[in-house]
Amino acid sequence: MHVYRHQIRYHETDAQGFLFNARYLEIADVAMTEFLRALGHRFQDLGAIGFDPSLVKAEIAFRKPTHFDDVVDVDVTCRHVGRSSFALRYAMSCSATPVCDVDITYVNIARDTETSAPLPDPIADALRAHADEV
């Protein structure tokens, strides 16, 4: 598990004063980058080893709204590692109260053909070492 912390900025809120729903996916995206960094992989270097993940499925379960200036802790866990895909869970909480779960499945893409490609061994191994299920 890796924890990413995000403080909600004013421009991320909607007319109700809540964190706008689409922003949860943005937060998850940043949390994935930080998760990979914690595994020893800088995102900007990953293309060179053939790692280019594309989101293919996202599910969001909202539990409680968050507001401007709240601090959201994002616990990132790897739920599954396949041949060319992997799934991450982003369990978001505010002051230890669950606010949202985001489950995202990614498929690794070959940039030249825009088709799925096997996960590079260094990435697959790092994800498997931190996966709940393989």
N, C-alpha and C positions, 0 to 999 in steps of 0.2 A: 504494500500500500504506500502511496505517496500523497502528501497533503499539499495542495496549492491554496493560497489565501488570496481572496479578491475583495477589495473594498468598493462598494457600489458608488459610482459617481453620479452626479445629478443628471447628466445627459443620457444616462442609461435607463432612467425611469420614464414611466408613461403618465398619462393625465391623472390616473388614480394615485400616483405617487409610488407605485410598485415597480420593481425591476421588470422591464418589458420582457415578455416571454421569449422572444427570439434571442435575447442577450444571454440566456442560459446556455445556448449552443456556442456562442462566442466564448463564454467563460470555459466551457468544456474544451474548446479548441486550444486555448492558451494552456489549460491544465495538461492536455496531452503533450504539448511541446515541453513543458516543465517535467512531466513524467519521464519522457524520453531522455531529457538532460540528466535526470537523477539516475537513469540506467546507464549513463556514460556516453550518450549519443546526442551531439548537437544537431538540431533539426536541419540547419543549413548545410551540413556535411552528408546527410543521408542519401541524397540523390546520387552521389558518386558511387555508393555501394548498391544501388538499385532499389532503394526504398522510397516509394512515392505513394503514401496511403490516401485513398479516396473514401469519403463517407458514403456508405451504401444504404444504411438504415439507422434511424435515430428514433428513440422513444423517450418521451419525457413524462414523468409522473410528478405533478405539482402537489405539494402538501400544504404549504403555507407561504404567503407572500413575503418578499423582502423589500426593503426601502432604502432610500438614499442614505448613504454613510454606514449602512450595515456592513459587517464583515462576514463574508461567506467563506467557509472552509470547504474545500473540495477534496474528498478522499477518492483517489484514483486507484482502481484495482483492475487487473487484467482478468477477464471472465472466461476467455477462450482464445486458443491459438490454433489456427488451421494451417493448411499448406500455403495459401495466399491471403488469408484473412485473419483478423483478430478482432476481439470485442473488448471494449473498456466500459466500466461502470464508473460514473461520476456521482458519488453520494454527497450532496450539498447540504450543509447545515449552517445555522446562524445561532451563535451562543449555545451550541450543542443541541439545538432543536432541528430535526430534519426538515428541510424546506423543499427538496426536489431530488429526484433520482433521474439521471440521464444515462441511457444505455445506447452506445454507438457501436456499430459494426463497420469496420474498415476493410477494404480490399486493396492489396498492393497492386499498383498499375505500372506496366512497362510504358515509359514515356513515348517511345518510338512507335509502338503499335496501339497504344491506348486500350490494351487488354490486360486481364489479370496476369500476374506474375508471381512466382514463389517468393515468399518472404526471404530476404537475405539471412543467412545463417546467424550472423551476429545479432540481428534484431529478433529473429525467432527464438534464439537461445535466451536472450535477455527477457523477452516476454514470458517464455515458458517458466523461467526461474521465479517469476512473480505472478504466475497464473493460479486462479482458483481451480480451473478445470482445463485440461489440455485436449 
